[in-house]
Amino acid sequence: MQDLQGEPLISLNEKFSCYHSLVERCRDFGFVPDIVVKTMEGQLIYRFCKERIGLGIVVDIHWDDIRTDGLRMISLSDSLPWKISVIVREERKEEKGILELVRGIV
C-alpha cells in the first residue's frame, strides 16, 4: 500500500465499498490517496489505465472477461479488506453448519 503514496489512482467511486476500503487502508499507512479519476464502471478503470491517466485499483475476480493487453496487473500484498455478511433465517442461526461457517469467516 505504501507504494501507492503519491501515485495518481483510478478507482470506483464513493458508491462502492472498495473505494472506502482503499481510502481507509491508505490512511492506515499514513497518507491520503491521490484518486484522480472515480468512476461507476469497472471497465473504465482499464481504459483510463491504457490512456496512462493513473494506476487502476480494481477488486475484480472476473479476469477472463477483461482485456488486459498492454496492461500489467500487480497484486497488492497489503490488500483491501472484504466485508462478508451471512444472511440466514432466524430459526437456523444456531445450526451447527451455520455456526461453523461464521466461525470460519471471523
ABEGO torsion letter per residue (X at the ends): XAAABGBBBBBBBAABAAAAAAAAAAAAAGBBBBBABBBABAAAAAAAAAAGAEBBBBBBABAAABBABGBBBBBBABBBBBBBBBBBBAAAAABAAAAAAAAAAX
